[in-house]
């Protein structure tokens, strides 16, 4: 690790996926700006990028699943993070990988998911941040987590 890196790139971060649903339009995207912010009640802050189908969905239906991705799911980052749900049906391409919880699709091989409900929104540059309460959660699989360092190693992303 280099001290020439920006501070926020020096510490490894988990890679998540948000599964959203509104008006019968499900979508998933990649999310790396998510963090628990309260123990009691359990709450998360999740940043959602402007102009995405996910932001449109979560603004219309303020509930979503935050999925903890496993290392074996790195192959989905290009689809979920580099393609727009406004232009393609990501869910159709993931069909065999999906299961359903309370109407939300989730990736079966994820480590876990947390069902979140938005309490409030805050603008944050090119993202909007949602303060969310935990509705429920489910552990799915024991596996190593997908992290930004892993994506860098595989050449999927480059961060300086």
N, C-alpha and C positions, 0 to 999 in steps of 0.2 A: 504494500500500500504506500502510496506516495504522498508526501506532505505538499506536493505541488497540486494535488487535487483540491477542488472546492470542499469545504468542510462537510456539506450535506452529501457528498459522494464518497466520503471516506468510510462511513459506517454502512454495512450491508443492510438492505431493507427487504421485507417480504413483498411478494407480488400476489395481488388479489385479483378476483374478477367480481364485478357487480352483475347480478342477474336482476333485470327490471321487467316490468310488465305494465302496460297501459293501453286501453282501447284495443285489446286483443293483439297488441304488438309486443312480443317478448324481445329482449335483446340482452347481450352480454358484452362487457368490455373489460379492459385491463385497468387496474387501479393500484397505484403504489402510495398514494397519499391517504392513508387511513390509520387511525390510532385510537386506542381506548383512552378516554379522558376522565372517567369517573368510575369508582368502584361501586358505590351505592347511591343512587341506582346505577347499574352498569350502562355506560353511554360511550359512544364512539363519535369521532369527527371524521367525516369522509368527504374528500374533495372530488368533484365531478367536473370534467372538462367541458367548456362551452361548445355549443354547436353539435353535441352528440345526441344520438337517439336515447342514450341512457339518461342524460339530463332531462330531455323532453319527457321521458317515461316517468322518472322519479318526481318531477314537478307535478305531473298529472295524477300519479298514484304514489303517495309518499311512503311506500314500503318497498324493500328490496332485500335480496340476499347478498351478503358479502362472503365470497367463497375464498377459503385459504387454499391456494393452489399448491400442488405437489410438484416436485422436480420433474417428474415424468410428463407433466403437462406443458412444458416449455414450448412444445410444438404448436400450441394453440395461441401463442402470443401474437404472431403475425396476423392471424385472423381476427382475434379479439381486440388487439390494440392498434393495428395498423390499417384496418379496414373499417369503413363507416357502416353502421347499422342503418343509416339513412339511405344507403345505396344498395346494400346486399342483405340477404336473409342469412345471418350468421347461424341461426338455430337450425336451419335446414342442413347446413354443412356439418353440424355437430350431432345430428339426430341420434346415432347409436351411442353417443357418449352421455346422453342426458337421462335424468330421472326428474320427477316432479315432487315438490313439497308445497302444499298450500297454494297451488296454481303457478308457482315459480319454478322454472327449469333450473336444474343445477347439474354440474359436471360430476358424474358418479365417482370419478377417481380423485376428487378433491380431498384434502385432509379433513375439512370441516366447512360448515357455513354458519353464519350468524344472520338471523332474520332481524332486520332493523326497520324502525319507523322514524321518519324525520320529525323532529320537534321544531326546528327552526333552520333558517338559511342565512348565510353570510357571504357577501361577495368577496372573492379572493383572486384578484388579477384575472388570469385566463381560466380559472375554475370558480365554481360556487361550492362553498363548504356547507355540509349538512350536519347539524348536531342531531344525533340519533339515539333513541333508546333501544335496548335489546328486548325483542319480543320473545325470542327463543333461539336455541342453537342446537346443532347436531354434529357430533364427531362422526366421521365416516371411515377414514383409513389411516393407518400408521404408515407414514412415508416421510422422506426428507422434504422440507419446504422448498418451494421455488423462490429464489431471491434474485435481486438485481445482479449480484456477483455471478450467479449461475448463467443469467442471460448474457452477460458480458463475455464469459468464458466461451459460450456457444456461438458468439458473434451475432446474436439476435439484436442486441442494442450496443451502442457505444456511448459511454458517458465520460466526460473529461473532468 
